[in-house]
């Protein structure tokens, strides 16, 4: 059974860079249909796609966050990471990592991590 | 981006009721629209496909339908365990979610 687990700081100061890591077990990061994704949810609000990465290195970003976001993968550790720079209070959210299955009969985020709450505050 | 607009934003129903949530896309969707269930403090859980095929792990009283720009999630015989927020999601152009519909019983 595939499992994803987010890790990283829960408190970040304004203007700093947030770095989060997702550790995947039960599935290889090089799995062909898998896009490894970061999604966030501000308190009491909806879900927002941030970025994802495909095993070939293809990356996709939310247009509204693209200038501040980078995503990378470490296949030796089966982990992928998100960096969000110049954070503000508006970046306070629960951050989820998820697997997007690009198989023709799926096209869905079928596995999710439990989420990590991140607060931006001085 | 394709914007996804859900309605209603919340609803209250009784056990045994049938409820329908709507999701309107800002442009025609060619691929599937998916639905997710999220309970307080938890991660979203993938529910059904918009062409009404659904995962074996999902109760058969959940079904999805629609096409083009209009999509629905219907829950038959509502149960206490269905209290949650439901989100629609498209993957035609990047990935976007609806703002959510909270179901209270």
Interface residues (C-beta under 8 A of the other chain):
Chain A: X37 X45 X46 X47 X48 X49 X52 X60 X62 X63 X96 X100 X105 X107 X108 X109 X110 X112 X113 X114 X115
Chain B: X1 X31 X32 X34 X36 X42 X43 X44 X45 X46 X49 X53 X87 X89 X91 X94 X95 X96 X97 X98 X99 X100
